[in-house]
Amino acid sequence: ITASGYSVFTNGMKMAAADTNVLPFGTLITVPGYDHESPVPVLDRGGAIKGRRLDMLYPTHEQARVWGVQDLTITVWEYADGQPNDFKTQYRVASR
């Protein structure tokens, strides 16, 4: 169960953990190279995830290690129209 109350199996195990002061639960983001660049929700947080850091969920430890840690520019999506809001920023993205 994630910090937002959802199971890790939600959304086909495709989700992000973020600092909820920066990206609140439910925020939709696109991360280059993750889940075919489909929008995924922020549904978790963690003690080591502060500021512009994300953890991306992978179903196996091996897949997570292949991803590693990357500095990427992500896209934050708006709910109202399903379009990106043109907010792009650099994040440190890790797997878990």
C-alpha positions as CSV (number, residue, x, y, z in Angstrom):
1,I,0.0,0.0,0.0
2,T,1.3,3.4,-1.0
3,A,1.3,6.5,1.2
4,S,-1.8,7.7,-0.8
5,G,-3.6,4.6,0.2
6,Y,-3.5,2.9,-3.2
7,S,-2.0,-0.6,-3.9
8,V,1.3,-0.8,-5.8
9,F,-0.7,-2.8,-8.3
10,T,-2.7,0.3,-9.2
11,N,-2.2,1.6,-12.8
12,G,-0.5,-1.7,-13.8
13,M,2.4,-1.0,-11.3
14,K,3.2,2.2,-13.2
15,M,3.5,5.1,-10.7
16,A,5.9,7.6,-9.2
17,A,6.8,8.6,-5.7
18,A,7.6,12.3,-5.1
19,D,7.9,15.0,-2.5
20,T,4.3,15.8,-2.1
21,N,5.2,19.4,-1.3
22,V,6.4,19.7,-4.9
23,L,4.1,17.2,-6.7
24,P,1.0,16.3,-4.7
25,F,-0.7,12.9,-4.8
26,G,-2.6,12.4,-8.0
27,T,-0.4,14.6,-10.2
28,L,0.1,13.1,-13.6
29,I,3.6,13.2,-15.1
30,T,5.4,11.9,-18.1
31,V,9.0,10.6,-17.5
32,P,11.1,10.0,-20.6
33,G,11.9,6.3,-21.0
34,Y,9.3,5.2,-18.4
35,D,6.1,3.3,-19.4
36,H,6.4,4.3,-23.1
37,E,6.2,7.9,-21.9
38,S,2.6,7.5,-20.9
39,P,1.3,9.8,-18.1
40,V,1.6,8.1,-14.7
41,P,0.3,9.3,-11.3
42,V,2.2,10.3,-8.3
43,L,0.9,7.9,-5.7
44,D,3.7,7.6,-3.1
45,R,6.3,9.4,-1.2
46,G,9.3,8.5,0.9
47,G,11.8,9.8,3.4
48,A,14.6,10.2,0.9
49,I,12.5,11.8,-1.7
50,K,12.9,15.5,-1.2
51,G,12.6,18.4,-3.6
52,R,13.0,17.5,-7.3
53,R,13.5,13.8,-6.9
54,L,11.3,10.9,-8.1
55,D,11.2,7.2,-7.6
56,M,9.6,5.2,-10.4
57,L,8.1,1.8,-9.6
58,Y,9.3,-1.3,-11.4
59,P,7.9,-4.8,-10.9
60,T,11.3,-6.3,-10.3
61,H,14.5,-5.3,-8.6
62,E,16.5,-6.2,-11.7
63,Q,14.4,-3.8,-13.9
64,A,14.9,-1.0,-11.3
65,R,18.7,-1.5,-11.3
66,V,18.8,-1.3,-15.1
67,W,17.0,2.1,-14.9
68,G,19.3,3.3,-12.2
69,V,19.4,7.0,-11.4
70,Q,19.0,9.6,-14.1
71,D,18.7,13.4,-14.4
72,L,15.7,13.9,-16.7
73,T,13.2,16.6,-17.7
74,I,9.7,15.5,-16.9
75,T,6.3,16.9,-18.0
76,V,3.5,17.7,-15.6
77,W,0.0,17.2,-17.0
78,E,-3.2,19.2,-16.4
79,Y,-6.4,17.3,-15.5
80,A,-8.9,19.7,-17.1
81,D,-8.0,19.1,-20.8
82,G,-5.5,16.2,-20.7
83,Q,-2.8,18.4,-22.2
84,P,0.7,19.1,-20.8
85,N,0.8,22.4,-19.0
86,D,4.2,23.3,-20.5
87,F,5.8,23.0,-17.1
88,K,9.0,21.1,-17.6
89,T,11.8,20.9,-15.0
90,Q,14.9,18.8,-14.3
91,Y,14.4,16.0,-11.8
92,R,16.7,13.3,-10.4
93,V,14.8,10.1,-11.2
94,A,15.5,6.8,-9.6
95,S,13.9,3.4,-9.6
96,R,12.7,1.3,-6.7
